[in-house]
Amino acid sequence: MRKIWFPLLSSVATMALFYGIGNIFDLSLFRFSLVLNEPLENGLIFDANIALLPFAIGLIVGFVVERIVKLRSV
């Protein structure tokens, strides 16, 4: 059970940490923001600016932690 949850939780925690840092320090590379707008004639209700770098770093951390867990369980 640890083989699945530990990499998943470390990946999600890393993503949340980087998105949090991006929002606190206003860094566009690590920023996650949703801006609600008035409904316009083209139907745009909200604008989403989501950086992909924290997502990629979180996936890499998850894969590394998975490898470490597999090596230690053998």
Contacts in CASP RR format, 6 or more apart in sequence:
PFRMAT RR
TARGET T0000
AUTHOR 0000-0000-0000
METHOD contacts of the structure
MODEL  1
MRKIWFPLLSSVATMALFYGIGNIFDLSLFRFSLVLNEPLENGLIFDANI
ALLPFAIGLIVGFVVERIVKLRSV
2 69 0 8 1.000
2 73 0 8 1.000
3 66 0 8 1.000
3 69 0 8 1.000
3 70 0 8 1.000
3 73 0 8 1.000
6 65 0 8 1.000
6 69 0 8 1.000
7 62 0 8 1.000
7 63 0 8 1.000
7 65 0 8 1.000
7 66 0 8 1.000
7 69 0 8 1.000
8 62 0 8 1.000
10 61 0 8 1.000
10 62 0 8 1.000
10 65 0 8 1.000
11 58 0 8 1.000
11 59 0 8 1.000
11 61 0 8 1.000
11 62 0 8 1.000
11 65 0 8 1.000
12 58 0 8 1.000
14 54 0 8 1.000
14 57 0 8 1.000
14 58 0 8 1.000
14 61 0 8 1.000
14 62 0 8 1.000
15 54 0 8 1.000
15 55 0 8 1.000
15 57 0 8 1.000
15 58 0 8 1.000
18 30 0 8 1.000
18 53 0 8 1.000
18 54 0 8 1.000
18 57 0 8 1.000
18 58 0 8 1.000
19 30 0 8 1.000
19 31 0 8 1.000
19 32 0 8 1.000
19 51 0 8 1.000
19 54 0 8 1.000
20 30 0 8 1.000
20 32 0 8 1.000
21 27 0 8 1.000
21 30 0 8 1.000
22 29 0 8 1.000
22 30 0 8 1.000
22 31 0 8 1.000
22 32 0 8 1.000
22 51 0 8 1.000
23 30 0 8 1.000
23 31 0 8 1.000
23 32 0 8 1.000
23 33 0 8 1.000
28 49 0 8 1.000
28 51 0 8 1.000
29 51 0 8 1.000
29 53 0 8 1.000
30 51 0 8 1.000
30 53 0 8 1.000
30 54 0 8 1.000
31 49 0 8 1.000
31 50 0 8 1.000
31 51 0 8 1.000
32 49 0 8 1.000
32 50 0 8 1.000
32 51 0 8 1.000
32 54 0 8 1.000
33 48 0 8 1.000
33 49 0 8 1.000
33 50 0 8 1.000
34 46 0 8 1.000
34 47 0 8 1.000
34 48 0 8 1.000
34 49 0 8 1.000
35 46 0 8 1.000
35 47 0 8 1.000
35 48 0 8 1.000
35 49 0 8 1.000
36 45 0 8 1.000
36 46 0 8 1.000
37 44 0 8 1.000
37 45 0 8 1.000
37 46 0 8 1.000
37 47 0 8 1.000
39 45 0 8 1.000
END
